[in-house]
Amino acid sequence: MKILVTGSSGFIGFHVCKSLNKRGHEVVGLDNINDYYDVNLKFARLKELGISKEDATDFNQKKESESLKDFSFIRIHLEDRKTLDELFKKESFDVVCHLAAQAGVRYSLENPDAYISSNIVGFLNILENCRHNRVKHLVYASSSSVYGNSKNVPFETSERVDRPVSLYAATKISNELMAHTYSHLYGFPTTGLRFFTVYGPWGRPDMAYFLFTNAILRGKSIKVFNQGNLERDFTFIDDIVEGIVRIIEKPLDKRLEKENLYKVYNIGNNQSVKLTDFIHTIEKTLGKTANKILSPMQAGDVEKTWANVDDLINDYDYRPQTSLKEGIKAFVDWYQSYMNSD
């Protein structure tokens, strides 16, 4: 298949591109490489995909990978409707895996415009192009943040999600509603994936596990919000990617027979882990103890996440395989290698 992966210099998008390419698909990666976090990490991911920093810097110029067959990259803003239209018309994608978005719950409190521009306007442009260019399936990123401060755990996709506690969450709920509308009106399949806290090698430096590892190794204090009374469904990147790829590759025949064009899944580890236990696992892996500063709950944050993934198990035989100990070790090994590579 020919697959467009947006957000290809991002954490999840990078890994999805690698996996799809390895499985023999023709992949076009798209990203705007914004500076929400260190762009050098984004360029380093692209380098792993055979795209040099020099080639990745120019906008609107499709570049072929120097090391991977059937992988190419183009730097585009999702809001650039004209260039996006031209790309879709030229490439004739079979599937679009839309992972690009302005990320971060807390940052949405500081820069709301970026979320409307990228997550709403950008998503509309993706939907319009899927509609007009006969894309067979749109798989897109949603988020566990849509559940807000729900006390009904584990989270079920049948639960109401009309009480977001951050603008980021509100944009993800909007994406799901927009996808539902387009599936209903124009008859093309859309699948939303509500990601639960994803971690692993090449992860985002604004995420807690990255910040904790960095601080502990440098002997600095870490902030532990809500006095440490937080729980998360931490999910290793390989398990996330396996789920995404299964959804992209599996034929939609049975689903379409039921006229089930629109679908949303939770994708997570199917269990909730206390933040203090997560930190303890990092400490044991590093062989160092963290100096913890217990802090109040942050605005826009939630106390607990826990994914019910029964639908994914039933429809795609999705079964997370990676233990917390294994996942943290893989991240720490990568982190130490990456930080010492300069």
Secondary structure as the mmCIF struct_conf table of DSSP 4:
data_model
#
loop_
_struct_conf.conf_type_id
_struct_conf.id
_struct_conf.beg_label_comp_id
_struct_conf.beg_label_asym_id
_struct_conf.beg_label_seq_id
_struct_conf.end_label_comp_id
_struct_conf.end_label_asym_id
_struct_conf.end_label_seq_id
STRN STRN1 LYS A 2 THR A 6
BEND BEND1 GLY A 7 GLY A 7
TURN_TY1_P TURN_TY1_P1 SER A 8 SER A 9
BEND BEND2 GLY A 10 GLY A 10
HELX_RH_AL_P HELX_RH_AL_P1 PHE A 11 LYS A 22
TURN_TY1_P TURN_TY1_P2 ARG A 23 GLY A 24
STRN STRN2 GLU A 26 ASP A 31
BEND BEND3 ASP A 35 TYR A 37
HELX_RH_AL_P HELX_RH_AL_P2 VAL A 39 GLU A 48
TURN_TY1_P TURN_TY1_P3 LEU A 49 GLY A 50
HELX_RH_AL_P HELX_RH_AL_P3 LYS A 53 THR A 57
BEND BEND4 ASP A 58 ASP A 58
STRN STRN3 PHE A 59 PHE A 59
TURN_TY1_P TURN_TY1_P4 ASN A 60 ASN A 60
STRN STRN4 LYS A 63 GLU A 64
BEND BEND5 GLU A 66 LEU A 68
TURN_TY1_P TURN_TY1_P5 LYS A 69 ASP A 70
STRN STRN5 PHE A 71 ARG A 75
TURN_TY1_P TURN_TY1_P6 LEU A 78 GLU A 79
HELX_RH_AL_P HELX_RH_AL_P4 ARG A 81 GLU A 91
BEND BEND6 ASP A 94 ASP A 94
STRN STRN6 VAL A 95 HIS A 98
TURN_TY1_P TURN_TY1_P7 VAL A 105 VAL A 105
HELX_RH_3T_P HELX_RH_3T_P1 ARG A 106 LEU A 109
TURN_TY1_P TURN_TY1_P8 GLU A 110 GLU A 110
HELX_RH_AL_P HELX_RH_AL_P5 PRO A 112 TYR A 115
HELX_RH_PI_P HELX_RH_PI_P1 ILE A 116 VAL A 121
HELX_RH_AL_P HELX_RH_AL_P6 GLY A 122 HIS A 132
TURN_TY1_P TURN_TY1_P9 ASN A 133 ARG A 134
BEND BEND7 LYS A 136 LYS A 136
STRN STRN7 HIS A 137 SER A 143
HELX_RH_3T_P HELX_RH_3T_P2 SER A 144 TYR A 147
TURN_TY1_P TURN_TY1_P10 GLY A 148 ASN A 149
BEND BEND8 ASN A 152 PRO A 154
STRN STRN8 PHE A 155 PHE A 155
TURN_TY1_P TURN_TY1_P11 THR A 157 SER A 158
BEND BEND9 GLU A 159 GLU A 159
BEND BEND10 VAL A 165 SER A 166
HELX_RH_AL_P HELX_RH_AL_P7 LEU A 167 TYR A 186
STRN STRN9 THR A 190 PHE A 195
STRN STRN10 VAL A 198 TYR A 199
TURN_TY1_P TURN_TY1_P12 PRO A 201 TRP A 202
TURN_TY1_P TURN_TY1_P13 PRO A 205 ASP A 206
BEND BEND11 MET A 207 MET A 207
HELX_RH_AL_P HELX_RH_AL_P8 ALA A 208 LEU A 217
TURN_TY1_P TURN_TY1_P14 ARG A 218 GLY A 219
STRN STRN11 SER A 221 PHE A 225
HELX_RH_3T_P HELX_RH_3T_P3 ASN A 226 GLY A 228
STRN STRN12 GLU A 231 ARG A 232
STRN STRN13 THR A 235 PHE A 236
HELX_RH_AL_P HELX_RH_AL_P9 ILE A 237 GLU A 249
BEND BEND12 LYS A 250 LYS A 250
HELX_RH_AL_P HELX_RH_AL_P10 ASP A 253 GLU A 257
TURN_TY1_P TURN_TY1_P15 LYS A 258 GLU A 259
STRN STRN14 TYR A 262 ILE A 267
BEND BEND13 GLY A 268 GLY A 268
BEND BEND14 ASN A 270 GLN A 271
STRN STRN15 VAL A 273 LYS A 274
HELX_RH_AL_P HELX_RH_AL_P11 LEU A 275 LEU A 286
TURN_TY1_P TURN_TY1_P16 GLY A 287 GLY A 287
STRN STRN16 ASN A 291 SER A 295
HELX_LH_PP_P HELX_LH_PP_P1 PRO A 296 GLN A 298
TURN_TY1_P TURN_TY1_P17 ALA A 299 GLY A 300
BEND BEND15 GLU A 303 GLU A 303
STRN STRN17 LYS A 304 LYS A 304
STRN STRN18 ALA A 307 ALA A 307
HELX_RH_AL_P HELX_RH_AL_P12 ASP A 310 TYR A 316
HELX_RH_AL_P HELX_RH_AL_P13 LEU A 324 MET A 339
TURN_TY1_P TURN_TY1_P18 ASN A 340 ASN A 340
#
